[in-house]
């Protein structure tokens, strides 16, 4: 096509344009469709041992929203030490997310049911449902909950002579054998004190469970970090170290249930894994 013909074609196209339209030969900058714009690469950081354990354990906690779970994790991370600095977040975490709220930890409930079926519990098992029953204790034992001054005052009121140097257990024995003990003001105070202890035990249940929950997460994460460090050094075998040998059947049960499990195998378990070094390849 000659340059002249090119000009004629431009003039013809110009006559066919709508007034005010931009010249066809000078197109405006076209916006690139949003779906074709380059997307910056997403760099995913490897999750820490604490993040992994936290997600796994908290998946078994009912009564908290996803936002609650995420905010609690941030609170833990702000404290540093990857969860082991419980003092840095324990009280704030409980007050903000668990206090006065109906919640449960299914893993704890499942282990309790398992041990109940076995009619046996690990040495360090914590029963959050335990409530003291003072009335089932011997009178002498119950009197030991009182102060020495209270026992001395009671014996003085009842006219029982005693040596001021006597220990509490001796004073309690003397008070136990006095007439009218269970109709006395001393006994009324004792009953009130026992009732307060029962109410305090009931009120502590949620906080005790929360303590077990956060310690389980923190120390399982530590076990994983220790295993990963050992693996980086070429250590592949570990020995199970028990606080009480009688607990081995409970640990074996937990490891059979989940071969990939790490201590604590159940709430309040103090088991540790000791790396096997050198030529010691004995299976644990």
C-alpha positions, 0 to 999 in steps of 0.5 A, spaced: 500 500 500 502 506 497 503 512 503 497 516 499 492 510 499 494 510 506 492 517 508 485 516 504 484 510 508 485 514 514 480 520 512 475 515 510 475 512 517 475 519 520 469 521 517 465 515 519 467 516 527 462 519 532 464 526 533 468 527 540 471 520 539 478 519 540 482 518 533 482 511 531 489 511 530 491 514 537 488 508 542 487 510 549 491 506 554 487 500 555 487 497 562 489 490 563 483 485 565 484 484 572 485 476 571 491 477 567 495 482 571 501 478 574 500 476 581 506 476 586 508 470 588 506 467 595 511 465 600 509 460 605 513 460 611 514 453 615 509 453 621 513 452 627 512 446 632 507 450 636 503 452 631 502 445 628 501 442 635 496 448 637 492 447 631 491 439 632 489 440 639 485 446 639 481 442 633 478 438 639 476 444 643 469 446 643 466 452 645 471 457 642 470 461 635 475 460 630 477 468 632 478 466 639 483 460 637 487 465 632 487 471 638 489 466 643 495 463 639 497 471 637 497 472 645 501 466 646 506 468 641 507 475 644 509 472 650 515 469 646 519 462 648 514 458 643 509 457 649 513 455 654 513 462 658 506 460 661 506 466 665 506 470 660 500 469 657 496 464 662 492 468 666 490 473 660 488 467 656 484 464 661 480 471 663 479 473 656 477 466 652 475 461 657 473 464 664 465 464 665 464 460 658 462 453 657 467 449 653 470 442 653 476 439 651 474 432 647 481 429 648 481 430 655 474 427 656 476 421 651 482 419 655 478 419 662 473 415 659 479 410 657 482 410 664 475 409 667 474 403 662 481 400 665 479 402 672 486 405 673 489 411 672 496 414 670 500 416 677 499 424 675 492 424 672 488 430 674 481 429 675 478 435 674 471 433 676 474 431 683 470 434 689 472 433 696 468 429 700 470 431 708 464 427 711 467 421 709 474 423 712 475 421 720 473 426 725 481 427 727 483 428 720 477 433 719 479 437 725 486 438 722 483 443 717 482 448 723 488 452 726 492 451 732 489 457 736 482 454 734 483 448 737 486 451 743 480 456 744 475 450 744 479 446 749 479 452 754 472 453 753 470 446 754 474 446 760 479 441 758 486 442 760 492 441 755 499 443 755 501 449 750 506 446 747 502 440 744 502 439 737 496 440 732 495 433 731 495 432 739 490 437 740 485 434 735 485 428 738 483 431 745 478 435 741 475 429 738 473 425 744 470 431 748 462 431 749 458 436 744 463 437 739 459 436 733 454 441 736 459 446 738 461 453 734 467 449 733 464 444 729 459 449 725 466 453 723 469 447 720 463 445 716 463 452 713 470 451 712 469 444 708 463 447 704 467 453 702 473 448 700 468 444 696 465 450 692 472 452 691 474 446 688 468 446 683 470 453 681 477 451 679 475 446 674 475 450 668 481 453 670 485 446 672 482 444 665 485 450 661 492 449 665 492 442 662 490 444 655 496 449 655 501 445 658 499 439 653 500 444 647 507 447 650 510 441 652 508 437 645 511 442 641 517 442 645 518 434 644 517 435 637 522 441 636 527 436 640 526 430 635 527 435 629 533 437 632 536 430 634 534 428 627 538 434 624 544 431 628 542 424 625 539 421 631 533 417 629 532 413 635 529 415 642 528 411 649 521 412 653 523 415 659 518 414 665 517 418 671 513 411 674 514 405 671 507 403 673 505 408 667 508 404 662 502 401 660 498 407 659 504 410 655 504 404 650 496 404 650 497 412 647 503 410 642 499 404 640 493 408 639 497 414 635 504 411 633 506 418 631 504 421 638 509 425 642 509 426 650 505 428 653 501 422 651 495 424 655 494 430 659 499 431 665 503 426 662 511 427 664 514 422 660 520 424 656 524 421 650 531 420 651 535 420 644 539 414 643 547 416 641 553 412 639 552 404 637 546 404 642 541 401 637 536 398 642 529 399 640 525 403 646 
